[in-house]
Amino acid sequence: MERKRYVSCPCGELLEGTDDDSLVAAVQEHLKVVHPHLSYDREQILLFAY
């Protein structure tokens, strides 16, 4: 069983993924919709993950 990965956005949203790829996709979609002025690449997003 894979362990879920998470990123806590400063806006209070908890983003999750079942693996690195799905987590990065979830964070990028959240940024596009809620914070369009922000942009992070895969490596930056994974640094925030736990």
Gaussian input, Z-matrix of N, CA and C with variables (Angstrom, degrees):
# hf/3-21g

backbone

0 1
 N
 C     1     B1
 C     2     B2     1     A1
 N     3     B3     2     A2     1     D1
 C     4     B4     3     A3     2     D2
 C     5     B5     4     A4     3     D3
 N     6     B6     5     A5     4     D4
 C     7     B7     6     A6     5     D5
 C     8     B8     7     A7     6     D6
 N     9     B9     8     A8     7     D7
 C    10    B10     9     A9     8     D8
 C    11    B11    10    A10     9     D9
 N    12    B12    11    A11    10    D10
 C    13    B13    12    A12    11    D11
 C    14    B14    13    A13    12    D12
 N    15    B15    14    A14    13    D13
 C    16    B16    15    A15    14    D14
 C    17    B17    16    A16    15    D15
 N    18    B18    17    A17    16    D16
 C    19    B19    18    A18    17    D17
 C    20    B20    19    A19    18    D18
 N    21    B21    20    A20    19    D19
 C    22    B22    21    A21    20    D20
 C    23    B23    22    A22    21    D21
 N    24    B24    23    A23    22    D22
 C    25    B25    24    A24    23    D23
 C    26    B26    25    A25    24    D24
 N    27    B27    26    A26    25    D25
 C    28    B28    27    A27    26    D26
 C    29    B29    28    A28    27    D27
 N    30    B30    29    A29    28    D28
 C    31    B31    30    A30    29    D29
 C    32    B32    31    A31    30    D30
 N    33    B33    32    A32    31    D31
 C    34    B34    33    A33    32    D32
 C    35    B35    34    A34    33    D33
 N    36    B36    35    A35    34    D34
 C    37    B37    36    A36    35    D35
 C    38    B38    37    A37    36    D36
 N    39    B39    38    A38    37    D37
 C    40    B40    39    A39    38    D38
 C    41    B41    40    A40    39    D39
 N    42    B42    41    A41    40    D40
 C    43    B43    42    A42    41    D41
 C    44    B44    43    A43    42    D42
 N    45    B45    44    A44    43    D43
 C    46    B46    45    A45    44    D44
 C    47    B47    46    A46    45    D45
 N    48    B48    47    A47    46    D46
 C    49    B49    48    A48    47    D47
 C    50    B50    49    A49    48    D48
 N    51    B51    50    A50    49    D49
 C    52    B52    51    A51    50    D50
 C    53    B53    52    A52    51    D51
 N    54    B54    53    A53    52    D52
 C    55    B55    54    A54    53    D53
 C    56    B56    55    A55    54    D54
 N    57    B57    56    A56    55    D55
 C    58    B58    57    A57    56    D56
 C    59    B59    58    A58    57    D57
 N    60    B60    59    A59    58    D58
 C    61    B61    60    A60    59    D59
 C    62    B62    61    A61    60    D60
 N    63    B63    62    A62    61    D61
 C    64    B64    63    A63    62    D62
 C    65    B65    64    A64    63    D63
 N    66    B66    65    A65    64    D64
 C    67    B67    66    A66    65    D65
 C    68    B68    67    A67    66    D66
 N    69    B69    68    A68    67    D67
 C    70    B70    69    A69    68    D68
 C    71    B71    70    A70    69    D69
 N    72    B72    71    A71    70    D70
 C    73    B73    72    A72    71    D71
 C    74    B74    73    A73    72    D72
 N    75    B75    74    A74    73    D73
 C    76    B76    75    A75    74    D74
 C    77    B77    76    A76    75    D75
 N    78    B78    77    A77    76    D76
 C    79    B79    78    A78    77    D77
 C    80    B80    79    A79    78    D78
 N    81    B81    80    A80    79    D79
 C    82    B82    81    A81    80    D80
 C    83    B83    82    A82    81    D81
 N    84    B84    83    A83    82    D82
 C    85    B85    84    A84    83    D83
 C    86    B86    85    A85    84    D84
 N    87    B87    86    A86    85    D85
 C    88    B88    87    A87    86    D86
 C    89    B89    88    A88    87    D87
 N    90    B90    89    A89    88    D88
 C    91    B91    90    A90    89    D89
 C    92    B92    91    A91    90    D90
 N    93    B93    92    A92    91    D91
 C    94    B94    93    A93    92    D92
 C    95    B95    94    A94    93    D93
 N    96    B96    95    A95    94    D94
 C    97    B97    96    A96    95    D95
 C    98    B98    97    A97    96    D96
 N    99    B99    98    A98    97    D97
 C   100   B100    99    A99    98    D98
 C   101   B101   100   A100    99    D99
 N   102   B102   101   A101   100   D100
 C   103   B103   102   A102   101   D101
 C   104   B104   103   A103   102   D102
 N   105   B105   104   A104   103   D103
 C   106   B106   105   A105   104   D104
 C   107   B107   106   A106   105   D105
 N   108   B108   107   A107   106   D106
 C   109   B109   108   A108   107   D107
 C   110   B110   109   A109   108   D108
 N   111   B111   110   A110   109   D109
 C   112   B112   111   A111   110   D110
 C   113   B113   112   A112   111   D111
 N   114   B114   113   A113   112   D112
 C   115   B115   114   A114   113   D113
 C   116   B116   115   A115   114   D114
 N   117   B117   116   A116   115   D115
 C   118   B118   117   A117   116   D116
 C   119   B119   118   A118   117   D117
 N   120   B120   119   A119   118   D118
 C   121   B121   120   A120   119   D119
 C   122   B122   121   A121   120   D120
 N   123   B123   122   A122   121   D121
 C   124   B124   123   A123   122   D122
 C   125   B125   124   A124   123   D123
 N   126   B126   125   A125   124   D124
 C   127   B127   126   A126   125   D125
 C   128   B128   127   A127   126   D126
 N   129   B129   128   A128   127   D127
 C   130   B130   129   A129   128   D128
 C   131   B131   130   A130   129   D129
 N   132   B132   131   A131   130   D130
 C   133   B133   132   A132   131   D131
 C   134   B134   133   A133   132   D132
 N   135   B135   134   A134   133   D133
 C   136   B136   135   A135   134   D134
 C   137   B137   136   A136   135   D135
 N   138   B138   137   A137   136   D136
 C   139   B139   138   A138   137   D137
 C   140   B140   139   A139   138   D138
 N   141   B141   140   A140   139   D139
 C   142   B142   141   A141   140   D140
 C   143   B143   142   A142   141   D141
 N   144   B144   143   A143   142   D142
 C   145   B145   144   A144   143   D143
 C   146   B146   145   A145   144   D144
 N   147   B147   146   A146   145   D145
 C   148   B148   147   A147   146   D146
 C   149   B149   148   A148   147   D147

   B1=1.4586
   B2=1.5268
   B3=1.3218
   B4=1.4623
   B5=1.5234
   B6=1.2950
   B7=1.4628
   B8=1.5182
   B9=1.3195
   B10=1.4574
   B11=1.5168
   B12=1.3239
   B13=1.4724
   B14=1.5227
   B15=1.3147
   B16=1.4584
   B17=1.5235
   B18=1.3342
   B19=1.4587
   B20=1.5211
   B21=1.3142
   B22=1.4641
   B23=1.5179
   B24=1.3162
   B25=1.4593
   B26=1.5330
   B27=1.3222
   B28=1.4684
   B29=1.5342
   B30=1.3457
   B31=1.4695
   B32=1.5218
   B33=1.3480
   B34=1.4543
   B35=1.5139
   B36=1.3155
   B37=1.4604
   B38=1.5232
   B39=1.3301
   B40=1.4548
   B41=1.5149
   B42=1.3181
   B43=1.4561
   B44=1.5130
   B45=1.3445
   B46=1.4527
   B47=1.5187
   B48=1.3052
   B49=1.4500
   B50=1.5098
   B51=1.3195
   B52=1.4632
   B53=1.5203
   B54=1.3365
   B55=1.4616
   B56=1.5267
   B57=1.3146
   B58=1.4632
   B59=1.5286
   B60=1.3356
   B61=1.4593
   B62=1.5260
   B63=1.3271
   B64=1.4671
   B65=1.5236
   B66=1.3290
   B67=1.4644
   B68=1.5248
   B69=1.3278
   B70=1.4654
   B71=1.5290
   B72=1.3180
   B73=1.4713
   B74=1.5279
   B75=1.3262
   B76=1.4640
   B77=1.5192
   B78=1.3282
   B79=1.4630
   B80=1.5285
   B81=1.3220
   B82=1.4628
   B83=1.5242
   B84=1.3291
   B85=1.4723
   B86=1.5285
   B87=1.3243
   B88=1.4670
   B89=1.5323
   B90=1.3169
   B91=1.4689
   B92=1.5176
   B93=1.3216
   B94=1.4684
   B95=1.5292
   B96=1.3243
   B97=1.4619
   B98=1.5326
   B99=1.3190
   B100=1.4615
   B101=1.5271
   B102=1.3219
   B103=1.4670
   B104=1.5364
   B105=1.3307
   B106=1.4704
   B107=1.5289
   B108=1.3157
   B109=1.4647
   B110=1.5314
   B111=1.3422
   B112=1.4659
   B113=1.5226
   B114=1.3127
   B115=1.4618
   B116=1.5217
   B117=1.3275
   B118=1.4556
   B119=1.5189
   B120=1.3338
   B121=1.4578
   B122=1.5322
   B123=1.3087
   B124=1.4674
   B125=1.5267
   B126=1.3230
   B127=1.4633
   B128=1.5258
   B129=1.3175
   B130=1.4667
   B131=1.5288
   B132=1.3200
   B133=1.4636
   B134=1.5260
   B135=1.3191
   B136=1.4636
   B137=1.5285
   B138=1.3260
   B139=1.4641
   B140=1.5260
   B141=1.3399
   B142=1.4715
   B143=1.5362
   B144=1.3107
   B145=1.4702
   B146=1.5235
   B147=1.3054
   B148=1.4666
   B149=1.5125
   A1=109.33
   A2=115.24
   A3=119.20
   A4=110.02
   A5=114.64
   A6=121.44
   A7=108.87
   A8=117.05
   A9=120.58
   A10=110.21
   A11=114.81
   A12=121.63
   A13=107.22
   A14=116.94
   A15=122.32
   A16=111.65
   A17=114.40
   A18=122.88
   A19=106.15
   A20=116.75
   A21=121.67
   A22=108.21
   A23=116.12
   A24=120.80
   A25=108.48
   A26=117.94
   A27=119.92
   A28=113.59
   A29=117.52
   A30=119.82
   A31=111.88
   A32=116.92
   A33=120.55
   A34=114.15
   A35=117.84
   A36=121.83
   A37=110.14
   A38=117.15
   A39=122.52
   A40=107.54
   A41=116.67
   A42=122.42
   A43=108.50
   A44=116.46
   A45=119.15
   A46=111.16
   A47=114.34
   A48=121.49
   A49=109.91
   A50=115.70
   A51=120.11
   A52=111.08
   A53=116.71
   A54=122.63
   A55=107.69
   A56=117.18
   A57=120.55
   A58=111.70
   A59=117.24
   A60=120.19
   A61=112.12
   A62=117.18
   A63=119.46
   A64=111.48
   A65=117.70
   A66=120.62
   A67=110.45
   A68=117.11
   A69=120.83
   A70=110.06
   A71=117.63
   A72=121.17
   A73=110.68
   A74=117.65
   A75=121.30
   A76=111.26
   A77=117.00
   A78=120.59
   A79=110.21
   A80=117.44
   A81=119.71
   A82=111.58
   A83=117.72
   A84=120.71
   A85=110.00
   A86=117.32
   A87=121.37
   A88=110.22
   A89=116.38
   A90=119.95
   A91=110.99
   A92=117.32
   A93=121.32
   A94=111.47
   A95=116.33
   A96=121.21
   A97=112.46
   A98=117.27
   A99=121.57
   A100=113.39
   A101=116.43
   A102=121.36
   A103=110.44
   A104=118.41
   A105=120.29
   A106=113.91
   A107=117.45
   A108=121.13
   A109=112.23
   A110=117.78
   A111=121.83
   A112=110.78
   A113=115.45
   A114=121.03
   A115=109.29
   A116=116.24
   A117=122.14
   A118=108.57
   A119=116.66
   A120=118.97
   A121=109.50
   A122=115.45
   A123=121.97
   A124=112.03
   A125=117.00
   A126=120.62
   A127=111.51
   A128=116.86
   A129=120.30
   A130=110.64
   A131=116.49
   A132=120.51
   A133=109.93
   A134=117.71
   A135=120.55
   A136=111.97
   A137=117.84
   A138=119.82
   A139=111.98
   A140=116.43
   A141=121.12
   A142=112.16
   A143=117.47
   A144=121.61
   A145=111.93
   A146=113.15
   A147=119.88
   A148=109.49
   D1=129.62
   D2=178.73
   D3=-81.92
   D4=148.11
   D5=178.00
   D6=-90.14
   D7=134.19
   D8=177.15
   D9=-67.06
   D10=151.43
   D11=176.68
   D12=-113.97
   D13=150.62
   D14=-175.58
   D15=-133.94
   D16=153.74
   D17=168.05
   D18=-135.45
   D19=128.17
   D20=175.46
   D21=-95.48
   D22=117.66
   D23=177.49
   D24=-80.94
   D25=143.22
   D26=177.88
   D27=-57.85
   D28=-20.40
   D29=178.73
   D30=-75.29
   D31=-7.66
   D32=178.23
   D33=107.58
   D34=-10.11
   D35=179.93
   D36=-77.29
   D37=134.18
   D38=174.29
   D39=-102.13
   D40=116.87
   D41=-178.22
   D42=-102.93
   D43=141.43
   D44=-176.64
   D45=-137.99
   D46=157.47
   D47=176.01
   D48=-148.51
   D49=156.06
   D50=179.54
   D51=-83.23
   D52=-14.63
   D53=175.93
   D54=-156.34
   D55=178.79
   D56=-177.20
   D57=-59.78
   D58=-43.04
   D59=-177.42
   D60=-62.30
   D61=-45.74
   D62=-178.85
   D63=-70.59
   D64=-32.11
   D65=176.54
   D66=-66.71
   D67=-46.80
   D68=179.19
   D69=-60.33
   D70=-42.37
   D71=178.93
   D72=-62.75
   D73=-42.15
   D74=179.78
   D75=-64.59
   D76=-42.80
   D77=179.99
   D78=-66.97
   D79=-44.24
   D80=-179.74
   D81=-63.68
   D82=-38.09
   D83=177.32
   D84=-66.33
   D85=-42.84
   D86=177.70
   D87=-59.42
   D88=-45.68
   D89=179.48
   D90=-61.97
   D91=-42.68
   D92=-179.02
   D93=-61.40
   D94=-40.89
   D95=-175.57
   D96=-83.29
   D97=-45.58
   D98=-170.53
   D99=-98.81
   D100=-32.81
   D101=-176.60
   D102=-131.21
   D103=63.24
   D104=-173.31
   D105=-62.30
   D106=-15.35
   D107=179.08
   D108=-82.87
   D109=-6.45
   D110=-179.09
   D111=-108.62
   D112=148.35
   D113=177.71
   D114=-148.09
   D115=128.46
   D116=177.14
   D117=-130.79
   D118=142.21
   D119=177.17
   D120=-87.86
   D121=175.13
   D122=-175.48
   D123=-53.61
   D124=-48.23
   D125=-176.95
   D126=-62.91
   D127=-40.14
   D128=178.88
   D129=-64.55
   D130=-43.87
   D131=-179.97
   D132=-61.90
   D133=-43.54
   D134=-177.71
   D135=-68.33
   D136=-23.55
   D137=174.08
   D138=-66.39
   D139=-29.34
   D140=179.37
   D141=-84.19
   D142=-12.77
   D143=-171.91
   D144=-74.99
   D145=149.59
   D146=172.21
   D147=-141.51

